[in-house]
Protein backbone atom coordinates (compact mmCIF):
# COMPACT_ATOMS: atom_id res chain seq x y z
CA UNK A 1 0.00 0.00 0.00
CA UNK A 2 2.77 2.45 0.97
CA UNK A 3 4.85 2.47 -2.26
CA UNK A 4 1.72 2.55 -4.42
CA UNK A 5 0.36 5.51 -2.44
CA UNK A 6 3.69 7.32 -2.73
CA UNK A 7 3.76 6.76 -6.48
CA UNK A 8 0.21 8.12 -6.74
CA UNK A 9 1.18 11.23 -4.74
CA UNK A 10 4.27 11.79 -6.91
CA UNK A 11 2.17 11.46 -10.05
CA UNK A 12 -0.38 13.91 -8.63
CA UNK A 13 2.40 16.44 -7.94
CA UNK A 14 3.71 16.05 -11.48
CA UNK A 15 0.21 16.50 -12.88
CA UNK A 16 -0.30 19.64 -10.79
CA UNK A 17 3.04 21.02 -11.98
CA UNK A 18 2.09 20.40 -15.61
CA UNK A 19 -1.33 22.00 -15.12
CA UNK A 20 0.21 25.02 -13.38
CA UNK A 21 2.65 25.54 -16.26
CA UNK A 22 0.17 24.89 -19.10
CA UNK A 23 -2.99 26.64 -17.87
CA UNK A 24 -1.73 30.26 -17.96
CA UNK A 25 -0.38 29.80 -21.49
CA UNK A 26 -3.58 28.12 -22.67
CA UNK A 27 -5.71 30.81 -21.04
CA UNK A 28 -3.70 33.55 -22.73
CA UNK A 29 -3.93 31.81 -26.11
CA UNK A 30 -7.66 31.17 -25.71
CA UNK A 31 -8.27 34.79 -24.74
CA UNK A 32 -6.34 36.06 -27.78
CA UNK A 33 -8.20 33.62 -30.05
CA UNK A 34 -11.59 34.59 -28.63
CA UNK A 35 -10.76 38.26 -29.06
CA UNK A 36 -9.87 37.82 -32.74
CA UNK A 37 -12.81 35.45 -33.35
CA UNK A 38 -15.18 37.81 -31.52
CA UNK A 39 -14.11 40.75 -33.66
CA UNK A 40 -14.74 38.72 -36.82
CA UNK A 41 -18.11 37.44 -35.53
CA UNK A 42 -19.29 40.94 -34.64
C-alpha positions in Angstrom: 0.0 0.0 0.0 2.8 2.4 1.0 4.8 2.5 -2.3 1.7 2.6 -4.4 0.4 5.5 -2.4 3.7 7.3 -2.7 3.8 6.8 -6.5 0.2 8.1 -6.7 1.2 11.2 -4.7 4.3 11.8 -6.9 2.2 11.5 -10.1 -0.4 13.9 -8.6 2.4 16.4 -7.9 3.7 16.0 -11.5 0.2 16.5 -12.9 -0.3 19.6 -10.8 3.0 21.0 -12.0 2.1 20.4 -15.6 -1.3 22.0 -15.1 0.2 25.0 -13.4 2.6 25.5 -16.3 0.2 24.9 -19.1 -3.0 26.6 -17.9 -1.7 30.3 -18.0 -0.4 29.8 -21.5 -3.6 28.1 -22.7 -5.7 30.8 -21.0 -3.7 33.6 -22.7 -3.9 31.8 -26.1 -7.7 31.2 -25.7 -8.3 34.8 -24.7 -6.3 36.1 -27.8 -8.2 33.6 -30.0 -11.6 34.6 -28.6 -10.8 38.3 -29.1 -9.9 37.8 -32.7 -12.8 35.5 -33.3 -15.2 37.8 -31.5 -14.1 40.8 -33.7 -14.7 38.7 -36.8 -18.1 37.4 -35.5 -19.3 40.9 -34.6 
